[in-house]
Amino acid sequence: MKSVLLAFGAIFLAELGDKTQLAILAMRSKGLSGWGLFVGAMLAFTVLTAIAILFGGWLQTKIPADVIQKIAAGSFMIIGLLMWFGKL
């Protein structure tokens, strides 16, 4: 139970007001189904969390942390540009 509470607290605080929330807010404001967005977001988080758990430790031993950070930053910029131009 301690792991569950620790993970919940850390993720809740880290994700509060992040780009995912803003993306969902923007999609909902375009009239998309609230329940559909909720289910889709939860499925996406589930898959991404499973990937992080299964491969995170392995990746850390194979790819330097600074490379992972640069890949993440580049991905955020691409997603931001796609949203800016209405492609996402």
Rosetta constraint file for C-alpha pairs under 8 A:
AtomPair CA 1 CA 5 HARMONIC 6.30 0.50
AtomPair CA 2 CA 6 HARMONIC 6.05 0.50
AtomPair CA 3 CA 7 HARMONIC 5.97 0.50
AtomPair CA 4 CA 8 HARMONIC 6.00 0.50
AtomPair CA 5 CA 9 HARMONIC 6.00 0.50
AtomPair CA 6 CA 10 HARMONIC 6.09 0.50
AtomPair CA 7 CA 11 HARMONIC 5.96 0.50
AtomPair CA 8 CA 12 HARMONIC 5.76 0.50
AtomPair CA 9 CA 13 HARMONIC 6.13 0.50
AtomPair CA 10 CA 14 HARMONIC 6.00 0.50
AtomPair CA 11 CA 15 HARMONIC 5.79 0.50
AtomPair CA 12 CA 16 HARMONIC 5.92 0.50
AtomPair CA 14 CA 18 HARMONIC 7.79 0.50
AtomPair CA 15 CA 20 HARMONIC 7.83 0.50
AtomPair CA 15 CA 21 HARMONIC 7.87 0.50
AtomPair CA 16 CA 21 HARMONIC 7.54 0.50
AtomPair CA 17 CA 21 HARMONIC 5.88 0.50
AtomPair CA 17 CA 22 HARMONIC 6.96 0.50
AtomPair CA 18 CA 22 HARMONIC 6.49 0.50
AtomPair CA 19 CA 23 HARMONIC 5.95 0.50
AtomPair CA 20 CA 24 HARMONIC 6.17 0.50
AtomPair CA 21 CA 25 HARMONIC 6.05 0.50
AtomPair CA 22 CA 26 HARMONIC 6.09 0.50
AtomPair CA 23 CA 27 HARMONIC 6.20 0.50
AtomPair CA 24 CA 28 HARMONIC 6.05 0.50
AtomPair CA 24 CA 37 HARMONIC 6.94 0.50
AtomPair CA 25 CA 29 HARMONIC 6.14 0.50
AtomPair CA 26 CA 30 HARMONIC 6.50 0.50
AtomPair CA 27 CA 31 HARMONIC 6.95 0.50
AtomPair CA 27 CA 32 HARMONIC 6.04 0.50
AtomPair CA 27 CA 37 HARMONIC 7.98 0.50
AtomPair CA 28 CA 32 HARMONIC 5.02 0.50
AtomPair CA 28 CA 33 HARMONIC 6.78 0.50
AtomPair CA 28 CA 34 HARMONIC 6.38 0.50
AtomPair CA 28 CA 37 HARMONIC 7.53 0.50
AtomPair CA 32 CA 36 HARMONIC 7.52 0.50
AtomPair CA 32 CA 37 HARMONIC 7.20 0.50
AtomPair CA 33 CA 37 HARMONIC 6.08 0.50
AtomPair CA 34 CA 38 HARMONIC 6.10 0.50
AtomPair CA 35 CA 39 HARMONIC 6.09 0.50
AtomPair CA 36 CA 40 HARMONIC 5.98 0.50
AtomPair CA 37 CA 41 HARMONIC 5.90 0.50
AtomPair CA 38 CA 42 HARMONIC 6.10 0.50
AtomPair CA 39 CA 43 HARMONIC 6.11 0.50
AtomPair CA 40 CA 44 HARMONIC 6.14 0.50
AtomPair CA 41 CA 45 HARMONIC 6.12 0.50
AtomPair CA 42 CA 46 HARMONIC 6.05 0.50
AtomPair CA 43 CA 47 HARMONIC 6.20 0.50
AtomPair CA 44 CA 48 HARMONIC 6.08 0.50
AtomPair CA 45 CA 49 HARMONIC 5.87 0.50
AtomPair CA 46 CA 50 HARMONIC 6.14 0.50
AtomPair CA 47 CA 51 HARMONIC 6.26 0.50
AtomPair CA 48 CA 52 HARMONIC 6.18 0.50
AtomPair CA 49 CA 53 HARMONIC 6.12 0.50
AtomPair CA 50 CA 54 HARMONIC 6.00 0.50
AtomPair CA 51 CA 55 HARMONIC 5.72 0.50
AtomPair CA 51 CA 56 HARMONIC 7.20 0.50
AtomPair CA 52 CA 56 HARMONIC 4.71 0.50
AtomPair CA 53 CA 57 HARMONIC 7.51 0.50
AtomPair CA 55 CA 59 HARMONIC 6.00 0.50
AtomPair CA 56 CA 60 HARMONIC 6.21 0.50
AtomPair CA 57 CA 61 HARMONIC 6.71 0.50
AtomPair CA 58 CA 62 HARMONIC 6.58 0.50
AtomPair CA 59 CA 63 HARMONIC 5.70 0.50
AtomPair CA 60 CA 64 HARMONIC 6.57 0.50
AtomPair CA 60 CA 65 HARMONIC 6.80 0.50
AtomPair CA 63 CA 67 HARMONIC 6.71 0.50
AtomPair CA 63 CA 68 HARMONIC 6.90 0.50
AtomPair CA 64 CA 68 HARMONIC 6.59 0.50
AtomPair CA 65 CA 69 HARMONIC 6.19 0.50
AtomPair CA 66 CA 70 HARMONIC 6.23 0.50
AtomPair CA 67 CA 71 HARMONIC 6.21 0.50
AtomPair CA 68 CA 72 HARMONIC 6.19 0.50
AtomPair CA 69 CA 73 HARMONIC 6.10 0.50
AtomPair CA 70 CA 74 HARMONIC 6.09 0.50
AtomPair CA 71 CA 75 HARMONIC 6.13 0.50
AtomPair CA 72 CA 76 HARMONIC 6.23 0.50
AtomPair CA 73 CA 77 HARMONIC 6.32 0.50
AtomPair CA 74 CA 78 HARMONIC 6.25 0.50
AtomPair CA 75 CA 79 HARMONIC 6.19 0.50
AtomPair CA 76 CA 80 HARMONIC 6.02 0.50
AtomPair CA 77 CA 81 HARMONIC 6.14 0.50
AtomPair CA 78 CA 82 HARMONIC 6.17 0.50
AtomPair CA 79 CA 83 HARMONIC 6.18 0.50
AtomPair CA 79 CA 88 HARMONIC 7.68 0.50
AtomPair CA 80 CA 84 HARMONIC 6.02 0.50
AtomPair CA 81 CA 85 HARMONIC 6.20 0.50
AtomPair CA 82 CA 86 HARMONIC 6.16 0.50
AtomPair CA 82 CA 87 HARMONIC 4.98 0.50
AtomPair CA 82 CA 88 HARMONIC 5.50 0.50
AtomPair CA 83 CA 87 HARMONIC 5.78 0.50
AtomPair CA 83 CA 88 HARMONIC 4.94 0.50
